[in-house]
Amino acid sequence: MSGVGRGCCALMMHVIYKGRALPLAWRVRQCPKGHFPEDLHIALVELVSTLIPEGTQVVFLGDGEFDGIKLQETMHEAGWWYACRTSKGNTVTWEDETFDVAELGACIKPGRLIELKEVEFTRDAYGPVMLLCCWAKGHAEPLYLVSNMSSAEEAIDYYTKRFRIETFFSDQKSRGFNIQKSHLTDPQRLSRLLIASCLAYIWLVYLGSLCQKEGWQSIIHRRKRCDVSLFQLGLRLLEHFLNEELPIPVQFHVII
């Protein structure tokens, strides 16, 4: 979720492709920064599920906003795997003992992992699910995850990919389109603006990929190494084409 326009937030779902988070669907509503209601999470999941070919393996990744038990149930029924951050204030039951998730954090040291399977989540006893407490070295506190996957290592490995969404929002905002400076307040108008900015984002990622494929990187960036994203490469390549009055590639490649 991210703030857009004036007084509005967007709830978005992406697919991770070659290290980039590509937008699939979103909902915009007027609200201060904060969590969306769980029914809107479920509505977005149900919308995207209709777009995914049958038989496709899906792994849903979300922060602490996406650990609601009804949402977990919806994803489980859809056949999706998930690994979502959860609050240390939640209550769980494991092997007939009920305790707060935070108690796991008191039992762990940096660089360690606690894995509990067959957990009943919250006082509503949703489950069984897997509960993880992992404390990466160099971090100030542990991370708590809830998942329906069978492997703790696999759940953590997938969850690390969630942070790719941060680069998308920075490209939409301060490092790219500055959509946060829009003065629009109407959710429908902002949703339409996101259609334009998201299509532009995907196109620029395509231009960045084309830049690497065709060997144009040395024209707009360093010859020996690249330390900018595909989006930034595409943005620089577009600027080069415009300055030199060269034809601009507009084709999208769909890989099935």
SULHU-V333036 format. One record per pair of residues at least 6 apart in sequence whose C-alpha atoms are under 8 Angstrom apart, sorted by sequence separation. I is the first residue (numbers start at 1). J is the second residue. D is the distance in whole Angstrom. If there is no record, write none. Layout:
{{I | J | D} {I | J | D}}
This chain:
{{3 | 9 | 4} {4 | 10 | 6} {15 | 21 | 6} {16 | 22 | 6} {75 | 81 | 7} {92 | 98 | 6} {93 | 99 | 6} {108 | 114 | 7} {120 | 126 | 5} {121 | 127 | 6} {135 | 141 | 6} {136 | 142 | 7} {149 | 155 | 6} {170 | 176 | 7} {171 | 177 | 7} {172 | 178 | 6} {173 | 179 | 5} {184 | 190 | 6} {211 | 217 | 6} {217 | 223 | 7} {241 | 247 | 7} {242 | 248 | 8} {2 | 9 | 5} {3 | 10 | 6} {14 | 21 | 6} {15 | 22 | 5} {75 | 82 | 8} {91 | 98 | 7} {92 | 99 | 6} {120 | 127 | 5} {121 | 128 | 8} {135 | 142 | 4} {172 | 179 | 6} {173 | 180 | 6} {241 | 248 | 6} {1 | 9 | 7} {2 | 10 | 5} {14 | 22 | 5} {15 | 23 | 7} {91 | 99 | 6} {92 | 100 | 6} {119 | 127 | 6} {120 | 128 | 5} {121 | 129 | 7} {134 | 142 | 5} {135 | 143 | 6} {147 | 155 | 7} {1 | 10 | 5} {2 | 11 | 7} {14 | 23 | 4} {15 | 24 | 7} {91 | 100 | 4} {92 | 101 | 7} {118 | 127 | 7} {119 | 128 | 5} {120 | 129 | 7} {133 | 142 | 6} {134 | 143 | 5} {1 | 11 | 4} {13 | 23 | 6} {14 | 24 | 5} {72 | 82 | 8} {90 | 100 | 6} {91 | 101 | 6} {104 | 114 | 7} {118 | 128 | 5} {119 | 129 | 5} {133 | 143 | 6} {134 | 144 | 7} {238 | 248 | 7} {1 | 12 | 6} {12 | 23 | 7} {13 | 24 | 6} {14 | 25 | 7} {89 | 100 | 6} {90 | 101 | 6} {117 | 128 | 7} {118 | 129 | 6} {119 | 130 | 6} {132 | 143 | 8} {133 | 144 | 5} {12 | 24 | 8} {13 | 25 | 5} {88 | 100 | 7} {89 | 101 | 6} {90 | 102 | 8} {117 | 129 | 6} {118 | 130 | 6} {119 | 131 | 7} {132 | 144 | 6} {133 | 145 | 7} {12 | 25 | 6} {13 | 26 | 6} {88 | 101 | 5} {89 | 102 | 6} {117 | 130 | 4} {131 | 144 | 7} {132 | 145 | 5} {220 | 233 | 8} {12 | 26 | 4} {87 | 101 | 7} {88 | 102 | 4} {116 | 130 | 6} {117 | 131 | 6} {131 | 145 | 6} {132 | 146 | 6} {11 | 26 | 5} {12 | 27 | 7} {115 | 130 | 7} {116 | 131 | 5} {131 | 146 | 5} {10 | 26 | 6} {11 | 27 | 5} {115 | 131 | 6} {116 | 132 | 6} {130 | 146 | 6} {131 | 147 | 7} {217 | 233 | 8} {220 | 236 | 7} {10 | 27 | 6} {11 | 28 | 6} {27 | 44 | 8} {67 | 84 | 6} {115 | 132 | 5} {129 | 146 | 7} {130 | 147 | 5} {220 | 237 | 7} {10 | 28 | 4} {26 | 44 | 7} {66 | 84 | 6} {67 | 85 | 7} {114 | 132 | 6} {115 | 133 | 7} {129 | 147 | 6} {130 | 148 | 6} {9 | 28 | 6} {10 | 29 | 7} {25 | 44 | 7} {66 | 85 | 7} {67 | 86 | 6} {113 | 132 | 7} {114 | 133 | 5} {129 | 148 | 5} {130 | 149 | 7} {8 | 28 | 7} {9 | 29 | 6} {60 | 80 | 7} {64 | 84 | 7} {65 | 85 | 8} {66 | 86 | 8} {113 | 133 | 6} {114 | 134 | 6} {128 | 148 | 8} {129 | 149 | 8} {130 | 150 | 7} {132 | 152 | 7} {177 | 197 | 7} {220 | 240 | 7} {8 | 29 | 6} {9 | 30 | 6} {58 | 79 | 8} {59 | 80 | 6} {60 | 81 | 6} {61 | 82 | 6} {62 | 83 | 7} {63 | 84 | 6} {64 | 85 | 5} {65 | 86 | 8} {113 | 134 | 4} {208 | 229 | 8} {209 | 230 | 6} {8 | 30 | 4} {9 | 31 | 6} {58 | 80 | 5} {59 | 81 | 5} {60 | 82 | 4} {61 | 83 | 5} {62 | 84 | 5} {63 | 85 | 5} {64 | 86 | 5} {94 | 116 | 8} {112 | 134 | 6} {113 | 135 | 7} {208 | 230 | 4} {211 | 233 | 7} {7 | 30 | 6} {8 | 31 | 5} {9 | 32 | 7} {25 | 48 | 7} {57 | 80 | 7} {58 | 81 | 6} {59 | 82 | 5} {60 | 83 | 6} {61 | 84 | 5} {62 | 85 | 6} {63 | 86 | 7} {64 | 87 | 6} {94 | 117 | 8} {111 | 134 | 8} {112 | 135 | 6} {207 | 230 | 8} {208 | 231 | 6} {211 | 234 | 7} {7 | 31 | 6} {8 | 32 | 7} {9 | 33 | 7} {24 | 48 | 8} {57 | 81 | 8} {59 | 83 | 8} {60 | 84 | 8} {94 | 118 | 7} {95 | 119 | 8} {111 | 135 | 5} {112 | 136 | 7} {206 | 230 | 8} {207 | 231 | 8} {208 | 232 | 7} {7 | 32 | 6} {8 | 33 | 8} {11 | 36 | 8} {41 | 66 | 7} {94 | 119 | 5} {108 | 133 | 8} {110 | 135 | 5} {111 | 136 | 5} {172 | 197 | 7} {205 | 230 | 5} {208 | 233 | 5} {209 | 234 | 8} {93 | 119 | 6} {94 | 120 | 7} {108 | 134 | 8} {109 | 135 | 7} {110 | 136 | 6} {111 | 137 | 5} {204 | 230 | 8} {205 | 231 | 5} {207 | 233 | 7} {208 | 234 | 4} {211 | 237 | 7} {92 | 119 | 7} {93 | 120 | 5} {108 | 135 | 7} {110 | 137 | 5} {204 | 231 | 5} {207 | 234 | 5} {208 | 235 | 8} {38 | 66 | 8} {42 | 70 | 8} {92 | 120 | 6} {93 | 121 | 7} {105 | 133 | 7} {110 | 138 | 8} {204 | 232 | 8} {205 | 233 | 8} {206 | 234 | 7} {207 | 235 | 8} {36 | 65 | 8} {42 | 71 | 6} {49 | 78 | 8} {92 | 121 | 5} {93 | 122 | 8} {104 | 133 | 7} {110 | 139 | 8} {172 | 201 | 8} {204 | 233 | 8} {205 | 234 | 6} {208 | 237 | 7} {3 | 33 | 7} {35 | 65 | 6} {38 | 68 | 7} {41 | 71 | 7} {45 | 75 | 8} {91 | 121 | 7} {92 | 122 | 5} {171 | 201 | 8} {201 | 231 | 7} {204 | 234 | 5} {207 | 237 | 7} {2 | 33 | 8} {13 | 44 | 8} {90 | 121 | 8} {91 | 122 | 5} {92 | 123 | 7} {204 | 235 | 6} {207 | 238 | 8} {38 | 70 | 8} {42 | 74 | 7} {90 | 122 | 6} {91 | 123 | 6} {93 | 125 | 7} {110 | 142 | 8} {38 | 71 | 7} {92 | 125 | 7} {1 | 35 | 8} {204 | 238 | 8} {105 | 142 | 6} {115 | 152 | 7} {207 | 249 | 8} {101 | 144 | 8} {206 | 252 | 7} {203 | 250 | 7} {203 | 252 | 7} {69 | 121 | 8} {88 | 144 | 7} {69 | 126 | 6} {87 | 144 | 7} {85 | 143 | 7} {86 | 144 | 6} {85 | 144 | 6} {86 | 145 | 5} {85 | 145 | 4} {86 | 146 | 6} {171 | 231 | 7} {84 | 145 | 5} {85 | 146 | 6} {83 | 145 | 6} {84 | 146 | 5} {83 | 146 | 6} {84 | 147 | 6} {83 | 147 | 4} {82 | 147 | 5} {83 | 148 | 7} {81 | 147 | 8} {82 | 148 | 6} {83 | 149 | 8} {81 | 148 | 6} {82 | 149 | 7} {81 | 149 | 6} {76 | 148 | 8} {83 | 155 | 6} {82 | 155 | 8} {83 | 156 | 8} {83 | 158 | 7} {84 | 159 | 7} {83 | 159 | 6} {67 | 146 | 7} {61 | 158 | 8} {62 | 159 | 8} {61 | 159 | 6} {59 | 158 | 8} {62 | 162 | 7} {61 | 162 | 6} {21 | 164 | 6} {20 | 164 | 6} {21 | 165 | 5} {16 | 161 | 8} {19 | 164 | 7} {20 | 165 | 8} {21 | 167 | 8} {22 | 168 | 8} {20 | 167 | 8} {21 | 168 | 6} {16 | 164 | 8} {20 | 168 | 7} {14 | 165 | 8} {30 | 185 | 8} {30 | 186 | 8} {30 | 187 | 6} {29 | 187 | 5} {28 | 187 | 5} {28 | 188 | 7} {28 | 190 | 7} {28 | 191 | 6} {27 | 191 | 7} {26 | 191 | 8} {2 | 169 | 8} {5 | 179 | 7} {6 | 180 | 8} {4 | 179 | 7} {5 | 180 | 5} {23 | 198 | 7} {4 | 180 | 5} {5 | 181 | 6} {6 | 182 | 7} {3 | 180 | 7} {5 | 182 | 5} {6 | 183 | 5} {8 | 185 | 7} {4 | 182 | 7} {5 | 183 | 5} {6 | 184 | 6} {7 | 185 | 6} {5 | 184 | 5} {6 | 185 | 5} {8 | 187 | 7} {5 | 185 | 6} {22 | 202 | 7} {5 | 190 | 7} {4 | 190 | 7}}
